[in-house]
Amino acid sequence: MDRIDFDDFLKVDIRTGTVIRAEPYPEARKPAIKLWVDFGNEIGVRKSSAQITANYTAEALIGRQVVAVVNFPPRQIGKFMSEILVLGVPDENGEVCLLGPDKKVPDGGRMY
């Protein structure tokens, strides 16, 4: 893996937000959930399509805090425009487990 310096790391804007809406996305090529995440007043609500159906249901995600990259350019996922990249790590089966703070924090907080 290539090494980066601290200035490269600072270019990636990773923030906490709260899922305020989530819907199944059956039209996606792979099973996915559409998410609307509130990052507070500075950034507002952003959308994402996430392939997280193995470990999550749309209903269970409402109110959950997640961590996401908020400064990628938007990406068209089928008929849905994804504006952020919600972050996760693989579980023992290679399925996504979402990253998030272990206690409630203000939405929009930048990771450091």
Sequence and secondary structure as in RCSB ss.txt:
>XXXX:A:sequence
MDRIDFDDFLKVDIRTGTVIRAEPYPEARKPAIKLWVDFGNEIGVRKSSAQITANYTAEALIGRQVVAVVNFPPR
QIGKFMSEILVLGVPDENGEVCLLGPDKKVPDGGRMY
>XXXX:A:secstr
     HHHHHTS EEEEEEEEEEE TTSSS  EEEEEE  TTT EEEEEE  TTT  HHHHTT EEEEE  S  E
EETTEEE  EE EEE TTS EEE   SS   TT B  
